Amino acid sequence: MLNLVFHRDLLKHGCRFYLKWDYLRIPHMLVIGATGTGKTHFVKLLLARIGLHIPDARVTLCDFKADDFRFLLGEPNYYPFMDCSEGLDRFYQEFQQRQSGQDESRSFRLLLFDEWASYLNMLDKKEADAARAKLSTLLMLGRSFNVHVVVSQQRADAEYFAKARDNFGIVIALGNISKESAAMFGFDRDQMEPVSEIGCGYMLVNGTVMRAIKVPAVRDVAKLERYIRKAIS
């Protein structure tokens, strides 16, 4: 399991208690939040922890915005902007090799797609439908092959995930999300207090357990980026 975020209610009382990601049981995660809510920092922290704590991990990062991860330019599994289609295709092919038995390994593999919705909106309908179909297959079948998906985007519209949105066992919502987004994934709006601090929000597990969260700060950026490179390479 990986440490994810602090339990914000306990943190108020001085208890630094981590909520964790049991990625073998809950393989996929969705991260939503508007610009300035701390979404990118959370994703970077997640990647660094994968690089630090999962020795056999390999992450494919599709970075459609091509801004916050530019320090990864030149890394073999980093696909910025227009290269995202190539990254998705290669990751999907690796998954198919495991599914067919051509690859019998079961080491940790993760597709992290940053700004998935913006990417789909760039494609024509046929290309977008094909991309959604690939992501849906990964979400529905990936767990058995130790294949994981993390999607990060500003909104949680169901149209971007075909029929596979329920396969996101963890939803991280940073900042204040819309009533529609909350209803789509089962957040209890009556229990959600307004959020003003960057890196704060709510975490929903399997559509039932909701916790107030705070993303830990990182002081050593160079160390953070070093472990991200380890995960990506």
CYANA upper distance limits for C-alpha pairs under 8 A (distance plus 0.5 A):
  1 MET  CA     20 LYS  CA      6.75
  1 MET  CA     21 TRP  CA      5.91
  1 MET  CA     22 ASP  CA      5.06
  1 MET  CA     23 TYR  CA      6.91
  2 LEU  CA     20 LYS  CA      5.87
  2 LEU  CA     21 TRP  CA      5.60
  2 LEU  CA     22 ASP  CA      7.25
  2 LEU  CA     23 TYR  CA      8.32
  2 LEU  CA     49 ARG  CA      7.61
  2 LEU  CA     50 ILE  CA      8.12
  2 LEU  CA     53 HIS  CA      8.15
  3 ASN  CA     18 TYR  CA      6.33
  3 ASN  CA     19 LEU  CA      6.65
  3 ASN  CA     20 LYS  CA      4.94
  3 ASN  CA     21 TRP  CA      6.88
  3 ASN  CA     49 ARG  CA      8.38
  4 LEU  CA     18 TYR  CA      7.02
  4 LEU  CA     19 LEU  CA      6.23
  4 LEU  CA     20 LYS  CA      5.64
  4 LEU  CA     21 TRP  CA      6.83
  4 LEU  CA     46 LEU  CA      7.41
  4 LEU  CA    215 VAL  CA      8.13
  5 VAL  CA     18 TYR  CA      6.02
  5 VAL  CA     19 LEU  CA      6.00
  5 VAL  CA     20 LYS  CA      7.74
  5 VAL  CA    213 ILE  CA      6.66
  5 VAL  CA    214 LYS  CA      6.29
  5 VAL  CA    215 VAL  CA      5.44
  5 VAL  CA    216 PRO  CA      6.84
  6 PHE  CA     11 LEU  CA      7.38
  6 PHE  CA     16 ARG  CA      6.77
  6 PHE  CA     17 PHE  CA      6.07
  6 PHE  CA     18 TYR  CA      5.09
  6 PHE  CA     19 LEU  CA      6.49
  6 PHE  CA    213 ILE  CA      6.03
  6 PHE  CA    214 LYS  CA      5.64
  6 PHE  CA    215 VAL  CA      6.75
  6 PHE  CA    216 PRO  CA      7.25
  7 HIS  CA     11 LEU  CA      6.64
  7 HIS  CA     16 ARG  CA      7.85
  7 HIS  CA     17 PHE  CA      6.22
  7 HIS  CA     18 TYR  CA      6.52
  7 HIS  CA     19 LEU  CA      6.67
  7 HIS  CA    211 ARG  CA      7.31
  7 HIS  CA    212 ALA  CA      6.60
  7 HIS  CA    213 ILE  CA      5.43
  7 HIS  CA    214 LYS  CA      7.15
  8 ARG  CA     12 LYS  CA      6.87
  8 ARG  CA    200 CYS  CA      8.45
  8 ARG  CA    211 ARG  CA      8.30
  8 ARG  CA    212 ALA  CA      5.71
  8 ARG  CA    213 ILE  CA      5.03
  8 ARG  CA    214 LYS  CA      5.98
  9 ASP  CA     13 HIS  CA      7.76
  9 ASP  CA    212 ALA  CA      6.94
  9 ASP  CA    213 ILE  CA      8.18
 10 LEU  CA     14 GLY  CA      7.20
 10 LEU  CA     15 CYS  CA      5.76
 10 LEU  CA     16 ARG  CA      7.49
 10 LEU  CA     17 PHE  CA      7.33
 11 LEU  CA     15 CYS  CA      5.32
 11 LEU  CA     16 ARG  CA      5.92
 11 LEU  CA     17 PHE  CA      7.57
 21 TRP  CA     26 ILE  CA      7.92
 22 ASP  CA     26 ILE  CA      6.35
 22 ASP  CA     27 PRO  CA      8.10
 23 TYR  CA     27 PRO  CA      5.09
 23 TYR  CA     28 HIS  CA      7.83
 23 TYR  CA    148 HIS  CA      8.37
 24 LEU  CA    143 ARG  CA      7.69
 24 LEU  CA    146 ASN  CA      7.66
 26 ILE  CA    169 GLY  CA      6.01
 26 ILE  CA    170 ILE  CA      7.76
 27 PRO  CA    142 GLY  CA      8.24
 27 PRO  CA    143 ARG  CA      6.28
 27 PRO  CA    146 ASN  CA      8.35
 27 PRO  CA    147 VAL  CA      8.00
 27 PRO  CA    148 HIS  CA      5.80
 27 PRO  CA    149 VAL  CA      7.62
 27 PRO  CA    168 PHE  CA      8.30
 27 PRO  CA    169 GLY  CA      7.60
 28 HIS  CA    139 LEU  CA      7.37
 28 HIS  CA    148 HIS  CA      6.00
 28 HIS  CA    149 VAL  CA      5.40
 28 HIS  CA    150 VAL  CA      6.26
 28 HIS  CA    167 ASN  CA      7.29
 28 HIS  CA    168 PHE  CA      5.50
 28 HIS  CA    169 GLY  CA      6.41
 28 HIS  CA    170 ILE  CA      7.21
 29 MET  CA    149 VAL  CA      6.95
 29 MET  CA    150 VAL  CA      5.23
 29 MET  CA    151 VAL  CA      7.03
 29 MET  CA    168 PHE  CA      5.53
 29 MET  CA    169 GLY  CA      6.63
 29 MET  CA    170 ILE  CA      5.28
 29 MET  CA    171 VAL  CA      6.30
 29 MET  CA    172 ILE  CA      8.12
 30 LEU  CA    150 VAL  CA      6.19
 30 LEU  CA    151 VAL  CA      5.46
 30 LEU  CA    152 SER  CA      6.51
 30 LEU  CA    168 PHE  CA      6.54
 30 LEU  CA    170 ILE  CA      6.87
 30 LEU  CA    171 VAL  CA      5.30
 30 LEU  CA    172 ILE  CA      6.70
 31 VAL  CA     39 LYS  CA      7.61
 31 VAL  CA    150 VAL  CA      7.94
 31 VAL  CA    151 VAL  CA      6.62
 31 VAL  CA    152 SER  CA      5.10
 31 VAL  CA    153 GLN  CA      6.96
 31 VAL  CA    171 VAL  CA      6.40
 31 VAL  CA    172 ILE  CA      5.21
 31 VAL  CA    173 ALA  CA      6.58
 31 VAL  CA    174 LEU  CA      8.31
 32 ILE  CA     39 LYS  CA      7.55
 32 ILE  CA    152 SER  CA      6.39
 32 ILE  CA    153 GLN  CA      5.71
 32 ILE  CA    154 GLN  CA      5.68
 32 ILE  CA    155 ARG  CA      6.44
 32 ILE  CA    156 ALA  CA      7.02
 32 ILE  CA    171 VAL  CA      8.16
 32 ILE  CA    172 ILE  CA      6.72
 32 ILE  CA    173 ALA  CA      5.48
 32 ILE  CA    174 LEU  CA      6.83
 33 GLY  CA     37 THR  CA      6.46
 33 GLY  CA     38 GLY  CA      8.22
 33 GLY  CA     39 LYS  CA      6.47
 33 GLY  CA    153 GLN  CA      7.27
 33 GLY  CA    154 GLN  CA      5.32
 33 GLY  CA    155 ARG  CA      7.27
 33 GLY  CA    173 ALA  CA      6.32
 33 GLY  CA    174 LEU  CA      5.33
 33 GLY  CA    175 GLY  CA      6.50
 33 GLY  CA    176 ASN  CA      8.13
 33 GLY  CA    177 ILE  CA      7.52
 34 ALA  CA     39 LYS  CA      8.26
 34 ALA  CA    154 GLN  CA      5.34
 34 ALA  CA    155 ARG  CA      7.90
 34 ALA  CA    174 LEU  CA      8.17
 34 ALA  CA    175 GLY  CA      7.58
 35 THR  CA     39 LYS  CA      8.18
 35 THR  CA    154 GLN  CA      7.67
 36 GLY  CA    198 ILE  CA      7.45
 37 THR  CA    174 LEU  CA      6.25
 37 THR  CA    175 GLY  CA      5.76
 37 THR  CA    197 GLU  CA      8.34
 37 THR  CA    198 ILE  CA      5.44
 37 THR  CA    199 GLY  CA      6.28
 37 THR  CA    200 CYS  CA      8.01
 38 GLY  CA     42 PHE  CA      6.81
 38 GLY  CA    174 LEU  CA      7.45
 38 GLY  CA    198 ILE  CA      6.00
 38 GLY  CA    199 GLY  CA      5.07
 38 GLY  CA    200 CYS  CA      8.28
 38 GLY  CA    215 VAL  CA      8.37
 39 LYS  CA     43 VAL  CA      6.87
 39 LYS  CA    152 SER  CA      8.19
 39 LYS  CA    174 LEU  CA      7.10
 39 LYS  CA    199 GLY  CA      7.71
 40 THR  CA     44 LYS  CA      6.68
 40 THR  CA     68 ASP  CA      7.93
 41 HIS  CA     45 LEU  CA      6.65
 41 HIS  CA    199 GLY  CA      8.49
 42 PHE  CA     46 LEU  CA      6.67
 42 PHE  CA    199 GLY  CA      8.13
 42 PHE  CA    215 VAL  CA      6.85
 43 VAL  CA     47 LEU  CA      6.75
 43 VAL  CA    152 SER  CA      8.38
 44 LYS  CA     48 ALA  CA      6.68
 44 LYS  CA    224 LEU  CA      8.12
 44 LYS  CA    225 GLU  CA      8.48
 44 LYS  CA    228 ILE  CA      7.63
 45 LEU  CA     49 ARG  CA      6.74
 45 LEU  CA    224 LEU  CA      7.63
 46 LEU  CA     50 ILE  CA      6.81
 47 LEU  CA     51 GLY  CA      6.77
 47 LEU  CA    227 TYR  CA      8.02
 47 LEU  CA    228 ILE  CA      5.86
 47 LEU  CA    231 ALA  CA      7.13
 48 ALA  CA     52 LEU  CA      6.63
 48 ALA  CA    224 LEU  CA      6.24
 48 ALA  CA    225 GLU  CA      7.54
 48 ALA  CA    226 ARG  CA      8.22
 48 ALA  CA    227 TYR  CA      5.17
 48 ALA  CA    228 ILE  CA      4.95
 48 ALA  CA    231 ALA  CA      7.56
 49 ARG  CA     53 HIS  CA      6.30
 49 ARG  CA     54 ILE  CA      8.35
 49 ARG  CA    227 TYR  CA      7.78
 49 ARG  CA    228 ILE  CA      8.44
 50 ILE  CA     54 ILE  CA      5.86
 50 ILE  CA     57 ALA  CA      7.41
 50 ILE  CA    227 TYR  CA      8.46
 50 ILE  CA    228 ILE  CA      8.36
 50 ILE  CA    231 ALA  CA      6.84
 51 GLY  CA     55 PRO  CA      7.52
 51 GLY  CA     57 ALA  CA      7.36
 51 GLY  CA    227 TYR  CA      5.51
 51 GLY  CA    228 ILE  CA      6.39
 51 GLY  CA    229 ARG  CA      8.12
 51 GLY  CA    230 LYS  CA      5.82
 51 GLY  CA    231 ALA  CA      4.68
 51 GLY  CA    232 ILE  CA      8.42
 52 LEU  CA    227 TYR  CA      6.43
 52 LEU  CA    230 LYS  CA      8.38
 52 LEU  CA    231 ALA  CA      8.40
 54 ILE  CA    108 PHE  CA      8.17
 56 ASP  CA    107 SER  CA      6.30
 56 ASP  CA    108 PHE  CA      6.74
 57 ALA  CA    107 SER  CA      6.96
 57 ALA  CA    108 PHE  CA      5.17
 57 ALA  CA    109 ARG  CA      6.42
 57 ALA  CA    110 LEU  CA      8.29
 57 ALA  CA    231 ALA  CA      6.75
 58 ARG  CA    108 PHE  CA      6.95
 58 ARG  CA    109 ARG  CA      5.72
 58 ARG  CA    110 LEU  CA      7.03
 58 ARG  CA    231 ALA  CA      5.93
 58 ARG  CA    232 ILE  CA      6.42
 58 ARG  CA    233 SER  CA      7.51
 59 VAL  CA     77 ASN  CA      7.44
 59 VAL  CA    109 ARG  CA      6.39
 59 VAL  CA    110 LEU  CA      5.25
 59 VAL  CA    111 LEU  CA      6.46
 59 VAL  CA    112 LEU  CA      7.61
 59 VAL  CA    231 ALA  CA      6.11
 59 VAL  CA    232 ILE  CA      5.41
 59 VAL  CA    233 SER  CA      8.21
 60 THR  CA     77 ASN  CA      5.43
 60 THR  CA     78 TYR  CA      6.72
 60 THR  CA     79 TYR  CA      8.31
 60 THR  CA     87 GLY  CA      7.44
 60 THR  CA     91 PHE  CA      7.54
 60 THR  CA    109 ARG  CA      8.39
 60 THR  CA    110 LEU  CA      6.68
 60 THR  CA    111 LEU  CA      5.41
 60 THR  CA    112 LEU  CA      6.69
 60 THR  CA    232 ILE  CA      6.79
 61 LEU  CA     77 ASN  CA      6.79
 61 LEU  CA     78 TYR  CA      5.52
 61 LEU  CA     79 TYR  CA      6.60
 61 LEU  CA     87 GLY  CA      8.01
 61 LEU  CA    111 LEU  CA      6.64
 61 LEU  CA    112 LEU  CA      5.44
 61 LEU  CA    113 PHE  CA      6.55
 61 LEU  CA    114 ASP  CA      8.17
 61 LEU  CA    232 ILE  CA      7.67
 62 CYS  CA     78 TYR  CA      6.81
 62 CYS  CA     79 TYR  CA      5.31
 62 CYS  CA     80 PRO  CA      6.46
 62 CYS  CA     81 PHE  CA      8.17
 62 CYS  CA     83 ASP  CA      8.23
 62 CYS  CA     84 CYS  CA      5.52
 62 CYS  CA     87 GLY  CA      6.66
 62 CYS  CA     88 LEU  CA      7.79
 62 CYS  CA    111 LEU  CA      8.09
 62 CYS  CA    112 LEU  CA      6.72
 62 CYS  CA    113 PHE  CA      5.25
 62 CYS  CA    114 ASP  CA      6.64
 63 ASP  CA     67 ASP  CA      8.50
 63 ASP  CA     69 PHE  CA      7.83
 63 ASP  CA     78 TYR  CA      8.01
 63 ASP  CA     79 TYR  CA      6.53
 63 ASP  CA     80 PRO  CA      5.14
 63 ASP  CA     81 PHE  CA      6.52
 63 ASP  CA     84 CYS  CA      7.23
 63 ASP  CA    113 PHE  CA      6.73
 63 ASP  CA    114 ASP  CA      5.50
 63 ASP  CA    115 GLU  CA      7.58
 64 PHE  CA     79 TYR  CA      8.42
 64 PHE  CA     80 PRO  CA      5.98
 64 PHE  CA     81 PHE  CA      4.54
 64 PHE  CA     82 MET  CA      7.62
 64 PHE  CA     84 CYS  CA      6.86
 64 PHE  CA    113 PHE  CA      8.25
 64 PHE  CA    114 ASP  CA      6.61
 64 PHE  CA    115 GLU  CA      6.37
 64 PHE  CA    116 TRP  CA      7.86
 64 PHE  CA    118 SER  CA      8.00
 64 PHE  CA    119 TYR  CA      6.68
 65 LYS  CA     80 PRO  CA      7.71
 65 LYS  CA     81 PHE  CA      6.49
 65 LYS  CA    114 ASP  CA      7.82
 65 LYS  CA    115 GLU  CA      7.14
 66 ALA  CA     70 ARG  CA      6.91
 66 ALA  CA     80 PRO  CA      5.50
 66 ALA  CA     81 PHE  CA      5.98
 69 PHE  CA     73 LEU  CA      8.28
 72 LEU  CA     78 TYR  CA      7.05
 72 LEU  CA    229 ARG  CA      7.37
 73 LEU  CA     78 TYR  CA      7.36
 74 GLY  CA     78 TYR  CA      7.86
 75 GLU  CA    229 ARG  CA      8.11
 75 GLU  CA    232 ILE  CA      7.47
 75 GLU  CA    233 SER  CA      6.51
 76 PRO  CA    232 ILE  CA      7.96
 76 PRO  CA    233 SER  CA      6.58
 77 ASN  CA     87 GLY  CA      7.90
 77 ASN  CA    232 ILE  CA      6.15
 77 ASN  CA    233 SER  CA      6.76
 78 TYR  CA     87 GLY  CA      8.13
 78 TYR  CA    232 ILE  CA      7.35
 79 TYR  CA     83 ASP  CA      5.54
 79 TYR  CA     84 CYS  CA      5.69
 79 TYR  CA     86 GLU  CA      7.98
 79 TYR  CA     87 GLY  CA      6.23
 80 PRO  CA     84 CYS  CA      6.41
 83 ASP  CA     87 GLY  CA      6.96
 84 CYS  CA     88 LEU  CA      6.65
 85 SER  CA     89 ASP  CA      6.62
 86 GLU  CA     90 ARG  CA      6.60
 87 GLY  CA     91 PHE  CA      6.65
 88 LEU  CA     92 TYR  CA      6.56
 88 LEU  CA    111 LEU  CA      8.39
 88 LEU  CA    131 ALA  CA      8.40
 89 ASP  CA     93 GLN  CA      6.62
 90 ARG  CA     94 GLU  CA      6.79
 91 PHE  CA     95 PHE  CA      6.83
 91 PHE  CA    111 LEU  CA      7.57
 92 TYR  CA     96 GLN  CA      6.73
 92 TYR  CA    134 LYS  CA      7.34
 92 TYR  CA    138 LEU  CA      8.00
 93 GLN  CA     97 GLN  CA      6.78
 94 GLU  CA     98 ARG  CA      7.12
 95 PHE  CA     99 GLN  CA      6.73
 95 PHE  CA    138 LEU  CA      8.21
 95 PHE  CA    142 GLY  CA      8.06
 95 PHE  CA    145 PHE  CA      8.23
 95 PHE  CA    147 VAL  CA      7.68
 96 GLN  CA    100 SER  CA      6.48
 97 GLN  CA    101 GLY  CA      6.67
 97 GLN  CA    102 GLN  CA      5.51
 97 GLN  CA    103 ASP  CA      5.71
 98 ARG  CA    102 GLN  CA      6.46
 98 ARG  CA    103 ASP  CA      5.05
 98 ARG  CA    104 GLU  CA      6.39
 98 ARG  CA    105 SER  CA      7.80
 98 ARG  CA    145 PHE  CA      7.20
 99 GLN  CA    103 ASP  CA      8.31
 99 GLN  CA    145 PHE  CA      7.83
106 ARG  CA    145 PHE  CA      6.42
106 ARG  CA    146 ASN  CA      6.27
107 SER  CA    146 ASN  CA      7.05
108 PHE  CA    146 ASN  CA      5.96
108 PHE  CA    147 VAL  CA      6.91
108 PHE  CA    148 HIS  CA      8.32
109 ARG  CA    146 ASN  CA      6.89
109 ARG  CA    147 VAL  CA      5.41
109 ARG  CA    148 HIS  CA      6.62
110 LEU  CA    147 VAL  CA      6.38
110 LEU  CA    148 HIS  CA      5.10
110 LEU  CA    149 VAL  CA      6.12
110 LEU  CA    150 VAL  CA      7.88
111 LEU  CA    147 VAL  CA      8.48
111 LEU  CA    148 HIS  CA      6.77
111 LEU  CA    149 VAL  CA      5.38
111 LEU  CA    150 VAL  CA      6.76
112 LEU  CA    149 VAL  CA      6.48
112 LEU  CA    150 VAL  CA      5.25
112 LEU  CA    151 VAL  CA      6.32
112 LEU  CA    152 SER  CA      8.15
113 PHE  CA    149 VAL  CA      8.37
113 PHE  CA    150 VAL  CA      6.92
113 PHE  CA    151 VAL  CA      5.43
113 PHE  CA    152 SER  CA      6.73
114 ASP  CA    151 VAL  CA      6.56
114 ASP  CA    152 SER  CA      5.25
114 ASP  CA    153 GLN  CA      6.74
115 GLU  CA    119 TYR  CA      6.88
115 GLU  CA    151 VAL  CA      8.00
115 GLU  CA    152 SER  CA      6.15
115 GLU  CA    153 GLN  CA      4.97
115 GLU  CA    154 GLN  CA      7.72
116 TRP  CA    120 LEU  CA      6.79
116 TRP  CA    151 VAL  CA      7.14
116 TRP  CA    152 SER  CA      7.25
116 TRP  CA    153 GLN  CA      6.58
116 TRP  CA    160 TYR  CA      8.33
117 ALA  CA    121 ASN  CA      6.77
117 ALA  CA    153 GLN  CA      6.96
117 ALA  CA    155 ARG  CA      8.33
117 ALA  CA    160 TYR  CA      6.68
118 SER  CA    122 MET  CA      7.03
119 TYR  CA    123 LEU  CA      7.43
120 LEU  CA    128 ALA  CA      5.89
120 LEU  CA    131 ALA  CA      8.18
120 LEU  CA    160 TYR  CA      7.97
121 ASN  CA    128 ALA  CA      8.12
123 LEU  CA    127 GLU  CA      6.22
123 LEU  CA    128 ALA  CA      5.93
124 ASP  CA    128 ALA  CA      6.51
125 LYS  CA    129 ASP  CA      6.53
126 LYS  CA    130 ALA  CA      6.80
127 GLU  CA    131 ALA  CA      6.69
128 ALA  CA    132 ARG  CA      6.62
129 ASP  CA    133 ALA  CA      6.63
130 ALA  CA    134 LYS  CA      6.86
131 ALA  CA    135 LEU  CA      6.83
132 ARG  CA    136 SER  CA      6.51
132 ARG  CA    160 TYR  CA      7.44
132 ARG  CA    161 PHE  CA      6.62
132 ARG  CA    162 ALA  CA      6.83
133 ALA  CA    137 THR  CA      6.72
133 ALA  CA    162 ALA  CA      7.88
134 LYS  CA    138 LEU  CA      6.85
135 LEU  CA    139 LEU  CA      6.67
135 LEU  CA    161 PHE  CA      7.99
136 SER  CA    140 MET  CA      6.60
136 SER  CA    161 PHE  CA      7.15
136 SER  CA    162 ALA  CA      7.31
136 SER  CA    163 LYS  CA      7.67
136 SER  CA    164 ALA  CA      5.77
137 THR  CA    141 LEU  CA      6.35
137 THR  CA    142 GLY  CA      7.96
138 LEU  CA    142 GLY  CA      5.35
138 LEU  CA    147 VAL  CA      7.95
138 LEU  CA    148 HIS  CA      8.02
138 LEU  CA    149 VAL  CA      7.76
139 LEU  CA    143 ARG  CA      8.28
139 LEU  CA    148 HIS  CA      7.99
139 LEU  CA    149 VAL  CA      7.21
139 LEU  CA    164 ALA  CA      7.01
139 LEU  CA    167 ASN  CA      6.36
139 LEU  CA    168 PHE  CA      8.00
140 MET  CA    164 ALA  CA      7.19
140 MET  CA    167 ASN  CA      6.91
141 LEU  CA    145 PHE  CA      8.29
142 GLY  CA    146 ASN  CA      6.87
142 GLY  CA    147 VAL  CA      5.12
142 GLY  CA    148 HIS  CA      6.62
143 ARG  CA    147 VAL  CA      6.16
143 ARG  CA    148 HIS  CA      7.18
155 ARG  CA    181 SER  CA      7.74
156 ALA  CA    160 TYR  CA      8.49
156 ALA  CA    181 SER  CA      6.10
156 ALA  CA    184 MET  CA      8.28
157 ASP  CA    181 SER  CA      7.39
157 ASP  CA    184 MET  CA      8.42
158 ALA  CA    162 ALA  CA      7.36
158 ALA  CA    165 ARG  CA      7.31
158 ALA  CA    184 MET  CA      7.96
161 PHE  CA    165 ARG  CA      6.00
164 ALA  CA    168 PHE  CA      8.40
166 ASP  CA    185 PHE  CA      8.43
168 PHE  CA    206 ASN  CA      8.25
169 GLY  CA    205 VAL  CA      6.21
169 GLY  CA    206 ASN  CA      5.19
169 GLY  CA    207 GLY  CA      7.79
170 ILE  CA    203 MET  CA      7.51
170 ILE  CA    204 LEU  CA      6.21
170 ILE  CA    205 VAL  CA      5.21
170 ILE  CA    206 ASN  CA      6.78
170 ILE  CA    207 GLY  CA      8.46
171 VAL  CA    185 PHE  CA      8.29
171 VAL  CA    203 MET  CA      6.25
171 VAL  CA    204 LEU  CA      5.69
171 VAL  CA    205 VAL  CA      7.17
172 ILE  CA    201 GLY  CA      8.04
172 ILE  CA    202 TYR  CA      6.58
172 ILE  CA    203 MET  CA      5.12
172 ILE  CA    204 LEU  CA      7.08
173 ALA  CA    177 ILE  CA      7.41
173 ALA  CA    201 GLY  CA      6.08
173 ALA  CA    202 TYR  CA      5.77
173 ALA  CA    203 MET  CA      6.74
174 LEU  CA    199 GLY  CA      6.90
174 LEU  CA    200 CYS  CA      6.17
174 LEU  CA    201 GLY  CA      4.69
174 LEU  CA    202 TYR  CA      6.94
175 GLY  CA    195 VAL  CA      6.00
175 GLY  CA    196 SER  CA      7.46
175 GLY  CA    197 GLU  CA      8.18
175 GLY  CA    198 ILE  CA      7.62
175 GLY  CA    199 GLY  CA      7.87
175 GLY  CA    200 CYS  CA      6.64
175 GLY  CA    201 GLY  CA      5.73
176 ASN  CA    194 PRO  CA      6.90
176 ASN  CA    195 VAL  CA      6.37
176 ASN  CA    201 GLY  CA      7.70
177 ILE  CA    181 SER  CA      6.80
177 ILE  CA    182 ALA  CA      7.09
178 SER  CA    182 ALA  CA      6.74
179 LYS  CA    183 ALA  CA      6.67
179 LYS  CA    189 ARG  CA      7.85
180 GLU  CA    184 MET  CA      6.59
181 SER  CA    185 PHE  CA      7.17
182 ALA  CA    186 GLY  CA      6.47
182 ALA  CA    187 PHE  CA      5.27
182 ALA  CA    188 ASP  CA      7.57
182 ALA  CA    189 ARG  CA      7.21
183 ALA  CA    187 PHE  CA      6.60
183 ALA  CA    188 ASP  CA      8.18
185 PHE  CA    207 GLY  CA      6.96
186 GLY  CA    204 LEU  CA      8.47
186 GLY  CA    207 GLY  CA      5.97
186 GLY  CA    208 THR  CA      7.76
187 PHE  CA    204 LEU  CA      7.39
187 PHE  CA    207 GLY  CA      7.90
187 PHE  CA    210 MET  CA      7.55
188 ASP  CA    192 MET  CA      7.12
188 ASP  CA    210 MET  CA      8.36
192 MET  CA    202 TYR  CA      8.29
195 VAL  CA    200 CYS  CA      7.07
195 VAL  CA    201 GLY  CA      6.95
196 SER  CA    200 CYS  CA      8.21
199 GLY  CA    214 LYS  CA      6.05
199 GLY  CA    215 VAL  CA      5.51
199 GLY  CA    216 PRO  CA      8.30
200 CYS  CA    212 ALA  CA      8.12
200 CYS  CA    213 ILE  CA      6.14
200 CYS  CA    214 LYS  CA      4.91
200 CYS  CA    215 VAL  CA      6.88
201 GLY  CA    212 ALA  CA      6.42
201 GLY  CA    213 ILE  CA      5.88
201 GLY  CA    214 LYS  CA      7.09
202 TYR  CA    210 MET  CA      7.22
202 TYR  CA    211 ARG  CA      6.06
202 TYR  CA    212 ALA  CA      4.99
202 TYR  CA    213 ILE  CA      5.76
203 MET  CA    210 MET  CA      6.08
203 MET  CA    211 ARG  CA      5.79
203 MET  CA    212 ALA  CA      6.95
203 MET  CA    213 ILE  CA      7.01
204 LEU  CA    208 THR  CA      7.23
204 LEU  CA    209 VAL  CA      6.05
204 LEU  CA    210 MET  CA      4.94
204 LEU  CA    211 ARG  CA      7.11
205 VAL  CA    209 VAL  CA      5.67
205 VAL  CA    210 MET  CA      7.03
218 VAL  CA    224 LEU  CA      8.23
220 ASP  CA    224 LEU  CA      6.90
221 VAL  CA    225 GLU  CA      6.67
222 ALA  CA    226 ARG  CA      6.66
223 LYS  CA    227 TYR  CA      6.99
224 LEU  CA    228 ILE  CA      6.87
225 GLU  CA    229 ARG  CA      6.68
226 ARG  CA    230 LYS  CA      6.91
227 TYR  CA    231 ALA  CA      6.87
228 ILE  CA    232 ILE  CA      6.77
229 ARG  CA    233 SER  CA      6.34
